[in-house]
Amino acid sequence: MEGNYYPLLKWILAAPLAGFLLNGLLGKRLLGERAGGIAGSLAILVAFVFTALSFSDLLNLPPDHRLLRDTLYSWISAGTFAVDAAFRLDPLAAVMALIVTGVSFLIHVYSTGYMKGDAGYNRYFAYLNLFVFFMLALVLADNPLVMFVGWEGVGLCSYLLIGFWYEDPEKAAAGKKAFITNRVGDAGFLLGLMLLSALLASRGVFALDFASLEKHAPLLTSFTVLGMGAPTLICLLLFFGATGKSAQFPLYVWLPDAMAGPTPVSALIHAATMVTAGVYMLARLDFLYLLAPKALEVVMLTGCFTAFFAAVIGLLQKDIKKVLAYSTVSQLGYMFMAAGAGAFSASVFHLATHAFFKALLFLGAGSVIHGMSGEQDMFKMGGLRREMPFTFLLVAAGWLAIAGVPGLSGFYSKDLILEKVFEHGGPLVWAVGVLTAGLTAFYTTRLFVLTFLRERRAQKHAHESPLSMTLPMAALALLALAGGFLLKDRLFVFLDPAFVPAAGHSGEALKLMAVSVAAGIAGIAAAFLLTLPRPANFLKNTMSHLHAIVYAKFYVDEIYAFAVIKPLKTFSNRVLFHLVDAGLIDGLLVNGTARASYAAGRFLARAQNGRLDLYALVFAAGVALMLYWII
């Protein structure tokens, strides 16, 4: 296979795995809180250093040969089918690995202060390290089977982290909801992967590494499955898996409830890492999606609807973390809009900038919650700019970045996505994207005003967070402010050697940019006008019915409970349990076999009466039957 052998890649994954083992095995008794936090953070720092070194070596290669591979062993070998446990570092994987390790390290440092004194401190860092290990396995995988191991691993760790405080039934239920919802999507991923493997095998292609898949993907165009082209069906199945991991409609419902976990978990999983796995998977398989334009259209329209739908719900949320959760769902929709328009590099660009400003906003929310002794209702906050000045300034950076203020990171990536969507999706999809940008500016400004600017209603006093929390936020704030400008041309040249930076924007592109900027400014202005003097009452008084529907999140969870969960429970109890489990399995197979054995034993026991003549007769009959059978 192509690519330079590079043994350093395995150590990128080994570092967080070692951190997991240290905290998981030695734990609270031997390591203690301080040593456990340091060990967990150092493990991710080591992974980041190894990633940076690998990135440097990758840059030294010619642009068309930037691929490093590290094969551990032959994982699956069955006849002509063979899969290696192997990792690869190319430009796309390098960008993702740097984001994962860099942002994760900052969140680990932040967690040393946020989780201080928690009874499960060492267990928390063990889970966090294990999550990073699986996320890196997903990102650095050389084939989709290794990717699927990482895919399932981050799903497991998200369950453990979301339900970290499992003593609380609500938090435990949130973890289960995330786990089960993701399993629904993962079924689609697995079906798509099996169909891809089976069709290529029928053409004599048994290698599943990404380089081989890209080389032989055109063979799939000769197949038709269920009345549609094979590439289209495979891409739709894989995308269904992505809707689970990346919280797109209809499988987005787990992510808002996932805010039950510790806030640093929200920053890690729901900003920079796991929720972007679906976007990364599409970018990794771009060669396959380019063969399926209808599937790309579905991706773009789903992302467009999800972005707008989640932004509308985010307008009226009271919980500071819930606002950011729906914002994450909406911003992921933007990434899928870009991918659906064929602009995979623009999608990855927004993935990177979103990791900076959304991780910052989540950590800022955590700082506020920490300073307010656990309070999350924004209507019980207000005036925190005086008591938490550093958090105020740092959250302001994240707010302005996500609102799309020109020159900041969110502006560059959002503007590029809208430009590409206008070119490939048409004016209607673009208009929805612009409207979503305005709504984003509105609800993030509303969050900022209610938390820091409006006069406080409650009497609870707040305090500034320690340096272990504010310093990681400061680093993310710098990236949120300058990251877009620094990456806007360099990232595209790195991801695509054939990319040539534009000398300037065309007249049409400048008009599109002006409209999106105007939408952002309008959203910010509207939020100040409606929130600062009279929070949340204007819409409630003028459109009470619409307010109630939006506040109830369009009753999607209730619809699922009535149309999906309740029928499944009824079917499980009445059919699967009573008929299949109790009737067939327990009644016929288990209990029936036991009764038959008991009856046979009782019958045979009657023959054991001690009469030698009867025993001799049975013996003779048996010998006669054997002779008859042989002869």
VOKOL-988631 format. One record per residue (C-alpha): residue number from 1; x, y, z. Coordinates in steps of 0.25 Angstrom, whole numbers. Example, Ala and Ser with C-alpha at 12.3 -4.5 7.8 and 13.67 -1.06 7.14 Angstrom:
REM VOKOL-988631
k, u, v, w
1, 49, -18, 31
2, 55, -4, 29
***
This chain:
REM VOKOL-988631
k, u, v, w
1, 0, 0, 0
2, 4, 14, -3
3, 10, 23, 8
4, 23, 24, 17
5, 24, 15, 29
6, 24, 24, 41
7, 24, 17, 55
8, 21, 29, 63
9, 6, 29, 60
10, 3, 18, 70
11, 9, 26, 81
12, -1, 37, 78
13, -12, 27, 83
14, -3, 20, 93
15, -2, 33, 102
16, -17, 35, 105
17, -18, 20, 107
18, -7, 20, 117
19, -14, 31, 124
20, -27, 23, 124
21, -20, 11, 131
22, -13, 20, 141
23, -26, 26, 146
24, -34, 14, 144
25, -26, 4, 151
26, -18, 12, 161
27, -29, 22, 163
28, -33, 30, 175
29, -26, 21, 186
30, -12, 21, 180
31, -11, 34, 171
32, -21, 43, 178
33, -28, 55, 172
34, -16, 64, 169
35, -7, 53, 163
36, -19, 48, 155
37, -22, 61, 148
38, -8, 63, 145
39, -6, 49, 139
40, -19, 51, 131
41, -15, 64, 125
42, 0, 60, 123
43, -5, 48, 115
44, -12, 57, 105
45, -1, 67, 104
46, 8, 56, 100
47, -2, 52, 90
48, -2, 66, 85
49, 13, 67, 84
50, 14, 54, 76
51, 3, 59, 67
52, 11, 72, 65
53, 24, 64, 62
54, 16, 56, 52
55, 10, 68, 46
56, 24, 74, 44
57, 29, 62, 37
58, 17, 61, 28
59, 19, 76, 24
60, 33, 72, 19
61, 28, 62, 9
62, 24, 67, -5
63, 9, 71, -5
64, 5, 60, -14
65, 12, 49, -5
66, 7, 54, 9
67, 3, 40, 15
68, 9, 33, 27
69, 5, 19, 31
70, 7, 11, 43
71, 2, -4, 43
72, 1, -11, 56
73, -3, -25, 52
74, -12, -33, 43
75, -25, -32, 50
76, -35, -40, 41
77, -30, -51, 31
78, -41, -60, 25
79, -37, -65, 11
80, -34, -54, 2
81, -41, -44, 11
82, -31, -37, 20
83, -31, -24, 29
84, -20, -18, 37
85, -20, -11, 50
86, -13, 1, 43
87, -13, 16, 44
88, -11, 27, 34
89, -7, 42, 35
90, -11, 50, 23
91, -14, 65, 23
92, -29, 63, 27
93, -25, 53, 38
94, -14, 63, 43
95, -24, 75, 44
96, -34, 66, 52
97, -23, 60, 61
98, -17, 74, 64
99, -31, 79, 68
100, -35, 67, 76
101, -22, 67, 84
102, -20, 82, 85
103, -34, 85, 90
104, -35, 72, 98
105, -22, 77, 106
106, -28, 90, 109
107, -41, 84, 114
108, -33, 74, 122
109, -26, 85, 129
110, -39, 93, 131
111, -45, 80, 137
112, -35, 80, 148
113, -41, 92, 154
114, -56, 89, 150
115, -56, 75, 156
116, -48, 78, 168
117, -54, 71, 180
118, -63, 62, 172
119, -64, 48, 178
120, -62, 42, 164
121, -50, 51, 160
122, -40, 40, 156
123, -51, 32, 149
124, -55, 45, 141
125, -41, 46, 136
126, -40, 31, 132
127, -53, 33, 124
128, -48, 46, 118
129, -34, 39, 114
130, -41, 27, 108
131, -50, 36, 100
132, -39, 43, 94
133, -32, 30, 91
134, -44, 25, 83
135, -46, 38, 76
136, -32, 38, 71
137, -34, 23, 66
138, -46, 28, 58
139, -38, 40, 52
140, -25, 32, 49
141, -32, 20, 44
142, -26, 14, 31
143, -39, 7, 28
144, -54, 8, 31
145, -53, -4, 40
146, -43, 2, 50
147, -51, 15, 48
148, -63, 8, 53
149, -56, 3, 65
150, -53, 17, 69
151, -67, 21, 65
152, -73, 11, 75
153, -63, 14, 85
154, -66, 29, 86
155, -81, 25, 87
156, -78, 16, 99
157, -70, 27, 106
158, -80, 38, 103
159, -90, 29, 110
160, -80, 28, 122
161, -78, 43, 122
162, -92, 48, 120
163, -97, 39, 131
164, -85, 41, 140
165, -93, 45, 152
166, -101, 33, 150
167, -107, 34, 164
168, -117, 44, 158
169, -127, 36, 150
170, -129, 48, 140
171, -114, 48, 137
172, -114, 33, 136
173, -126, 34, 126
174, -119, 44, 118
175, -107, 35, 116
176, -115, 24, 112
177, -123, 32, 102
178, -110, 37, 96
179, -105, 22, 95
180, -118, 16, 89
181, -120, 28, 79
182, -106, 26, 74
183, -108, 11, 72
184, -119, 14, 63
185, -110, 22, 54
186, -99, 13, 55
187, -107, 2, 49
188, -108, 10, 36
189, -93, 12, 37
190, -91, -3, 38
191, -100, -7, 27
192, -94, 3, 18
193, -80, -2, 21
194, -85, -17, 19
195, -91, -13, 5
196, -79, -6, 1
197, -70, -18, 5
198, -79, -28, -2
199, -80, -21, -15
200, -65, -18, -16
201, -62, -33, -13
202, -71, -37, -24
203, -62, -30, -33
204, -50, -36, -27
205, -46, -24, -18
206, -43, -29, -4
207, -35, -18, 2
208, -42, -8, 10
209, -32, 3, 13
210, -36, 17, 9
211, -26, 18, -2
212, -31, 5, -9
213, -45, 9, -7
214, -43, 22, -14
215, -36, 15, -25
216, -47, 5, -27
217, -59, 13, -24
218, -63, 15, -38
219, -66, 0, -39
220, -78, 3, -31
221, -85, 11, -41
222, -89, -2, -49
223, -98, -7, -38
224, -112, -4, -35
225, -118, -8, -21
226, -133, -6, -17
227, -135, 2, -30
228, -124, 12, -28
229, -109, 13, -31
230, -100, 6, -21
231, -92, 18, -18
232, -105, 26, -14
233, -110, 15, -5
234, -97, 13, 2
235, -95, 28, 4
236, -109, 30, 10
237, -107, 18, 19
238, -94, 24, 24
239, -100, 38, 25
240, -111, 32, 34
241, -100, 27, 43
242, -94, 42, 43
243, -108, 47, 47
244, -107, 40, 60
245, -92, 43, 63
246, -93, 58, 58
247, -107, 60, 64
248, -115, 63, 51
249, -130, 62, 49
250, -136, 52, 52
251, -126, 47, 62
252, -122, 60, 68
253, -130, 58, 81
254, -119, 52, 89
255, -110, 64, 89
256, -118, 74, 97
257, -121, 64, 108
258, -106, 61, 108
259, -104, 74, 115
260, -106, 66, 128
261, -92, 62, 128
262, -81, 71, 134
263, -79, 84, 126
264, -65, 80, 121
265, -70, 68, 115
266, -80, 76, 107
267, -68, 85, 102
268, -60, 72, 98
269, -71, 63, 93
270, -81, 73, 88
271, -72, 84, 82
272, -59, 79, 76
273, -59, 64, 75
274, -70, 53, 75
275, -81, 61, 69
276, -71, 65, 57
277, -69, 50, 55
278, -80, 49, 44
279, -74, 62, 37
280, -60, 55, 37
281, -66, 42, 32
282, -72, 49, 20
283, -60, 57, 17
284, -51, 44, 18
285, -61, 37, 8
286, -62, 50, -1
287, -58, 41, -13
288, -70, 32, -11
289, -80, 44, -9
290, -75, 50, -21
291, -81, 38, -29
292, -94, 40, -22
293, -100, 54, -25
294, -114, 50, -20
295, -108, 46, -7
296, -100, 59, -6
297, -113, 67, -8
298, -120, 59, 3
299, -108, 63, 12
300, -109, 78, 8
301, -124, 78, 10
302, -123, 71, 24
303, -112, 80, 29
304, -120, 92, 24
305, -133, 88, 31
306, -125, 84, 44
307, -118, 97, 44
308, -130, 105, 44
309, -139, 96, 52
310, -129, 96, 64
311, -126, 111, 63
312, -141, 113, 65
313, -142, 104, 77
314, -129, 111, 83
315, -136, 125, 83
316, -145, 122, 95
317, -136, 113, 104
318, -134, 117, 118
319, -123, 107, 122
320, -109, 113, 117
321, -104, 99, 113
322, -117, 96, 106
323, -115, 108, 97
324, -101, 104, 94
325, -106, 90, 91
326, -116, 94, 81
327, -105, 104, 75
328, -96, 92, 73
329, -107, 84, 66
330, -109, 96, 57
331, -95, 99, 54
332, -93, 84, 50
333, -104, 86, 41
334, -95, 97, 34
335, -84, 87, 33
336, -93, 77, 26
337, -99, 88, 17
338, -84, 90, 12
339, -81, 75, 10
340, -94, 74, 3
341, -90, 85, -7
342, -77, 77, -9
343, -69, 87, -2
344, -63, 77, 8
345, -51, 86, 11
346, -60, 98, 15
347, -68, 88, 24
348, -54, 84, 31
349, -51, 99, 32
350, -64, 102, 40
351, -61, 89, 48
352, -48, 95, 52
353, -53, 109, 55
354, -66, 103, 62
355, -57, 95, 71
356, -50, 108, 76
357, -62, 117, 79
358, -72, 106, 83
359, -62, 99, 93
360, -59, 113, 98
361, -74, 116, 100
362, -76, 103, 107
363, -65, 105, 116
364, -70, 119, 119
365, -83, 114, 122
366, -76, 104, 132
367, -69, 116, 138
368, -82, 123, 140
369, -88, 111, 146
370, -76, 108, 155
371, -77, 123, 160
372, -92, 122, 162
373, -91, 109, 170
374, -98, 101, 160
375, -108, 110, 155
376, -111, 108, 140
377, -124, 117, 138
378, -120, 130, 130
379, -132, 137, 136
380, -125, 135, 150
381, -112, 141, 146
382, -109, 155, 140
383, -99, 166, 144
384, -87, 156, 144
385, -78, 165, 137
386, -75, 171, 150
387, -72, 159, 158
388, -66, 150, 147
389, -59, 160, 138
390, -49, 150, 132
391, -60, 140, 129
392, -68, 152, 123
393, -57, 156, 114
394, -54, 142, 109
395, -68, 138, 106
396, -70, 151, 99
397, -59, 146, 89
398, -67, 134, 87
399, -80, 141, 85
400, -74, 150, 75
401, -68, 139, 67
402, -80, 130, 66
403, -89, 143, 63
404, -80, 144, 50
405, -74, 158, 53
406, -65, 161, 42
407, -50, 157, 44
408, -53, 147, 55
409, -52, 132, 52
410, -67, 129, 51
411, -69, 140, 40
412, -59, 133, 30
413, -64, 119, 31
414, -79, 123, 31
415, -77, 133, 19
416, -70, 122, 11
417, -80, 112, 14
418, -91, 121, 10
419, -84, 125, -3
420, -82, 110, -7
421, -96, 107, -3
422, -101, 118, -12
423, -93, 113, -24
424, -97, 98, -22
425, -110, 98, -15
426, -117, 110, -20
427, -123, 123, -14
428, -134, 116, -5
429, -124, 108, 2
430, -115, 120, 3
431, -126, 129, 9
432, -129, 118, 20
433, -114, 118, 23
434, -114, 134, 24
435, -127, 134, 33
436, -120, 123, 42
437, -108, 132, 43
438, -117, 143, 48
439, -124, 134, 58
440, -110, 130, 63
441, -106, 144, 65
442, -119, 146, 72
443, -119, 135, 82
444, -104, 136, 86
445, -106, 151, 88
446, -118, 148, 97
447, -109, 138, 105
448, -98, 148, 107
449, -108, 159, 111
450, -116, 151, 120
451, -103, 145, 127
452, -94, 157, 128
453, -101, 170, 124
454, -115, 170, 129
455, -117, 174, 144
456, -118, 162, 153
457, -132, 157, 158
458, -127, 147, 168
459, -119, 149, 180
460, -108, 139, 178
461, -94, 144, 178
462, -84, 139, 168
463, -68, 138, 168
464, -58, 137, 157
465, -52, 123, 154
466, -38, 119, 157
467, -26, 121, 147
468, -27, 106, 144
469, -41, 109, 137
470, -38, 123, 132
471, -25, 120, 125
472, -30, 109, 116
473, -42, 119, 112
474, -32, 130, 109
475, -24, 120, 99
476, -37, 117, 92
477, -41, 131, 92
478, -29, 135, 84
479, -32, 124, 74
480, -47, 128, 73
481, -42, 142, 70
482, -30, 139, 60
483, -32, 125, 56
484, -41, 128, 44
485, -31, 138, 39
486, -19, 129, 41
487, -26, 117, 34
488, -34, 123, 23
489, -24, 120, 12
490, -14, 111, 18
491, -24, 101, 22
492, -29, 99, 8
493, -15, 99, 2
494, -11, 88, 12
495, -24, 79, 10
496, -24, 81, -5
497, -10, 83, -12
498, -18, 87, -25
499, -25, 99, -17
500, -21, 113, -22
501, -25, 124, -12
502, -33, 134, -19
503, -27, 148, -21
504, -40, 154, -16
505, -55, 153, -15
506, -64, 154, -28
507, -75, 164, -28
508, -85, 154, -25
509, -77, 148, -14
510, -76, 162, -7
511, -91, 164, -9
512, -94, 150, -2
513, -84, 154, 9
514, -91, 167, 11
515, -104, 160, 13
516, -99, 150, 23
517, -92, 161, 31
518, -105, 169, 31
519, -113, 157, 36
520, -103, 155, 47
521, -103, 170, 51
522, -119, 170, 51
523, -119, 158, 60
524, -109, 164, 70
525, -117, 177, 70
526, -131, 170, 71
527, -125, 162, 83
528, -121, 175, 90
529, -134, 182, 88
530, -143, 170, 92
531, -135, 164, 103
532, -128, 176, 111
533, -140, 184, 115
534, -151, 173, 115
535, -145, 159, 114
536, -154, 148, 107
537, -167, 156, 108
538, -168, 162, 95
539, -170, 149, 87
540, -178, 142, 98
541, -188, 153, 98
542, -189, 156, 83
543, -189, 141, 78
544, -192, 133, 90
545, -196, 120, 83
546, -183, 120, 74
547, -175, 123, 87
548, -181, 111, 94
549, -178, 102, 82
550, -164, 107, 81
551, -161, 107, 96
552, -166, 92, 96
553, -156, 89, 85
554, -167, 86, 75
555, -171, 74, 84
556, -161, 65, 76
557, -158, 57, 89
558, -173, 55, 92
559, -175, 51, 77
560, -164, 41, 78
561, -169, 36, 92
562, -183, 34, 86
563, -180, 29, 72
564, -167, 21, 74
565, -164, 18, 89
566, -178, 14, 94
567, -181, 5, 82
568, -167, -2, 84
569, -170, -4, 98
570, -184, -10, 96
571, -178, -19, 85
572, -167, -23, 94
573, -176, -26, 106
574, -187, -33, 99
575, -180, -40, 87
576, -166, -41, 90
577, -167, -44, 105
578, -180, -52, 106
579, -180, -59, 93
580, -165, -61, 89
581, -158, -60, 102
582, -168, -66, 112
583, -175, -74, 102
584, -165, -80, 92
585, -152, -78, 99
586, -155, -81, 113
587, -168, -89, 111
588, -164, -98, 99
589, -149, -98, 98
590, -145, -97, 113
591, -156, -102, 121
592, -161, -111, 110
593, -147, -118, 109
594, -147, -119, 124
595, -160, -126, 124
596, -157, -135, 113
597, -144, -139, 120
598, -152, -142, 133
599, -162, -150, 126
600, -152, -158, 119
601, -144, -160, 132
602, -157, -165, 139
603, -160, -175, 127
604, -146, -180, 127
605, -146, -182, 142
606, -157, -192, 141
607, -148, -201, 133
608, -138, -201, 144
609, -145, -211, 153
610, -133, -221, 156
611, -138, -233, 147
612, -126, -239, 140
613, -135, -246, 130
614, -141, -233, 125
615, -127, -226, 124
616, -122, -238, 116
617, -134, -237, 107
618, -131, -222, 104
619, -117, -225, 102
620, -120, -236, 92
621, -130, -227, 85
622, -119, -216, 84
623, -109, -226, 78
624, -119, -231, 68
625, -122, -217, 63
626, -107, -213, 62
627, -105, -226, 54
628, -117, -223, 45
629, -112, -208, 43
630, -98, -213, 39
631, -102, -224, 30
***
